[in-house]
């Protein structure tokens, strides 16, 4: 056994020597090639270069480069294959714990949206907003008393009694909140005027401060009421007389004709309704 191992060692040593000599020959051949290339390029230089010195410098440079590359190869650690990370399957408890907050957030968001929608709808249908929408953002309104605010329809009736229509109170007060309101009527005497003011006061129209007695105007003729309206230049005029409505249709932006009977529309800017509260959607019935 010892002789066999010695023979193997003696056989392997010449092979190793030949391999080392072969590598040295390859290195020497590489150096010679580099020197030859540099020598050819040195002929093109504008100054003389000693080829013997060039060979020595080139040899040293080649040896230095070889040592550096060998050192880097020896120091480089072997790359280890990366193991893919294992992803744990989500358990039912984790899934439920993650999904449950999302579900709660979704429920809260839906309830919040619903509440905001209901609030917006309620706000839209508030009486003051309905009135503002109907009046198209008008800022000044003139309104006749007979047949609109009062139960009576003629000046002669006012000499005996004055009755304010209860169903019109809320609408009129809502209009007064957002508009400058003037009430006017044709009366036959001063007693009728006092009766009208007393009835309006007893109905509570002057309590809120939106309507004031000074803006209740009286005249002795129908033409006087027409003059009042044209001087005040309202955005809306409300009247129960078709003649007055027709006369003012050229001068007033919008008019509302109050009539129990269905009437033809005399102009695009003239609207008609059976009552003031009906035109505004029956606010008194809310």
BELZI-V159479 format. One record per pair of residues at least 12 apart in sequence whose C-alpha atoms are under 8 Angstrom apart, sorted by sequence separation. I is the first residue (numbers start at 1). J is the second residue. If there is no record, write none. Layout:
I_J / I_J
This chain:
39_51 / 150_162 / 151_163 / 245_257 / 262_274 / 150_163 / 151_164 / 257_270 / 259_272 / 260_273 / 261_274 / 150_164 / 151_165 / 255_269 / 256_270 / 257_271 / 258_272 / 259_273 / 260_274 / 39_54 / 149_164 / 150_165 / 237_252 / 242_257 / 254_269 / 255_270 / 256_271 / 257_272 / 258_273 / 259_274 / 260_275 / 149_165 / 197_213 / 236_252 / 239_255 / 241_257 / 253_269 / 254_270 / 255_271 / 256_272 / 257_273 / 258_274 / 259_275 / 235_252 / 236_253 / 237_254 / 238_255 / 239_256 / 240_257 / 241_258 / 254_271 / 256_273 / 258_275 / 226_244 / 230_248 / 234_252 / 235_253 / 236_254 / 237_255 / 238_256 / 239_257 / 240_258 / 249_267 / 258_276 / 35_54 / 149_168 / 197_216 / 233_252 / 234_253 / 235_254 / 236_255 / 237_256 / 238_257 / 239_258 / 240_259 / 35_55 / 236_256 / 238_258 / 246_266 / 249_269 / 230_251 / 249_270 / 226_248 / 230_252 / 35_58 / 34_58 / 193_218 / 245_270 / 31_58 / 31_59 / 158_187 / 159_188 / 159_189 / 181_211 / 31_62 / 155_186 / 187_218 / 155_187 / 156_188 / 159_191 / 173_205 / 183_215 / 184_216 / 185_217 / 186_218 / 187_219 / 188_220 / 155_188 / 159_192 / 162_195 / 177_210 / 182_215 / 183_216 / 184_217 / 185_218 / 186_219 / 187_220 / 158_192 / 161_195 / 162_196 / 169_203 / 176_210 / 181_215 / 182_216 / 183_217 / 184_218 / 185_219 / 186_220 / 187_221 / 164_199 / 176_211 / 182_217 / 184_219 / 186_221 / 163_199 / 164_200 / 169_205 / 186_222 / 158_195 / 162_199 / 173_210 / 141_179 / 143_181 / 145_183 / 158_196 / 173_211 / 186_224 / 139_178 / 140_179 / 141_180 / 142_181 / 143_182 / 144_183 / 145_184 / 146_185 / 164_203 / 186_225 / 131_171 / 139_179 / 140_180 / 141_181 / 142_182 / 143_183 / 144_184 / 145_185 / 185_225 / 138_179 / 139_180 / 140_181 / 141_182 / 142_183 / 143_184 / 144_185 / 184_225 / 142_184 / 131_174 / 132_175 / 127_171 / 131_175 / 128_174 / 132_178 / 127_174 / 128_175 / 128_177 / 128_178 / 142_229 / 148_239 / 142_234 / 148_240 / 141_234 / 147_240 / 140_234 / 141_235 / 142_236 / 143_237 / 144_238 / 146_240 / 139_234 / 140_235 / 141_236 / 142_237 / 143_238 / 144_239 / 139_235 / 140_236 / 141_237 / 142_238 / 143_239 / 144_240 / 138_235 / 141_238 / 138_236 / 135_236 / 171_276 / 171_277 / 168_276 / 168_277 / 171_280 / 148_258 / 167_277 / 147_258 / 171_283 / 170_283 / 171_284 / 170_284 / 168_284 / 167_284 / 148_275 / 148_276 / 134_280 / 131_280 / 130_280 / 127_283
